[in-house]
Amino acid sequence: MKKNEFIHELEQRGLIYQSTDLDGLNAVLNAGPVVGYLGSDPTADALHVGHLVPVMIMRLFQKYGNKPIMLVGGATGRIGDPSDRNSDRPMLSDADVEKNSAGLRKCYEQFIKFGDGATDAMMVDNYDWQKKYSHLDFLREFGTAFTMSQMLAMESVKMRLANGMSFLEFNYMPLQAVDFLHLFDAYGCNLQLCGADQWGNSVAGVSLIRQKRHKEAFVLSTPLITDSNGVKIGKSMGNAVWVRSDRTSPYEYYQYFRNTMDGDVEKFLKIFTELPLVEIAKLSALRDAEINEAKKILAFEATKIAHGEMAANDAQNAAAALFAGGADSDAIPTTELVGTQYLALTPVIDFTVAVELFPSKSEARRAIEQGGLQIDGVKITDISATITPAKSHMLQKGKKTFLRVIIK
């Protein structure tokens, strides 16, 4: 059987952990476009780098002519997923679910094309169909499809039983299985993509489709990605590296990948960029000082996908200016600026004086007029310019003065 190009690329990039039937999925993909879904509960209003492995796979899935469905768990998010947890998740209010769902949509749009076309992504909320069931209706319709032995065998359940898993969370797996069945019926969706920790929940959906519709569906799981020290990716000094520019600036995003450990360069190139595998192999073969060139390419390509080519160029230029100025990025002076007003559109002159980059507005104005101020790698030329809302900024005065600003 001919190896499907999408499957082949995933294997070459090390992005497949488990599959219910890889040969069967390969045949379905070869037969024509496939509809697949990726689910996420709205526990936050943004994604960080650690969430991007399945998102990047869904991006490839779309690239190869298939249709992605991005499911936000408005219903399951109200319960809480027990997977990879040792305690109950906090309850989300309706307002939290709505706010977080909108934020996730914005993040997905940075990586996946949404629209009305045949391969354009769509976003659905499982609350739209789950809310139609009364408790009694749900039990009568689906209760016999799940056995206690099947549910108790799940690792996520085993880990929680000793700590007192609630009945509320015990219902999570059937709800997720019904999601797959609904998408199968409504959109012909026969593939679910999931992280390794979601395997038990996901295969329950395959079983439910088989019982109720007597047809086959598939699950493909991604491996848990850690760095060379065994730490989950996406964290930096205890802080998440967010994909939204108002949480983590494109410059800081670029620097996260620029500071990748030597042993992780090949892995990160395969996950976070779309460079050809042949080129990745050449970059990964570099050693000693030359590996820094591979890190620069990794940082640029990852930032380009998340924030666009212009932002990637600006971040690259800012990093080059920093290096040319002889500064160590780890030793850059950092200041915190407290006040929600600085997360709105703030005049650049006011902002730079507030962080004491300039002693007065007149000096700030003069520096701008002389081309002596850059923010996040972009030269400021308009004295009436405003600063883009973000949780952090890199300021450069002249050629050698740098200041990192964190908004609290």
Secondary structure, DSSP 8 states (H G I E B T S, - for coil): ----HHHHHHHHTT---EES-HHHHHHHHHHS--EEEEEE--SSSS-BGGGHHHHHHHHHHHHTT-EEEEEE-TTGGGT---TT-SS------HHHHHHHHHHHHHHHHTTS-BSSSTT-BEEEETHHHHTT--HHHHHHHHGGGS-HHHHHTSHHHHHHHTT---HHHHTHHHHHHHHHHHHHHHH-EEEEEEEGGGHHHHHHHHHHHHHHH----EEEEE---B-TTS-BTTEETTEE-BSSTTTS-HHHHHHHHHT--GGGHHHHHHHH----HHHHHHHHT--GGGHHHHHHHHHHHHHHHHH-HHHHHHHHHHHHHHHHTT--GGG--EEEE--GGGGS-EEHHHHHHHTTSSSSHHHHHHHHHTT-EEETTEE---TT-EE---SEEEEEETTTEEEEEEE-
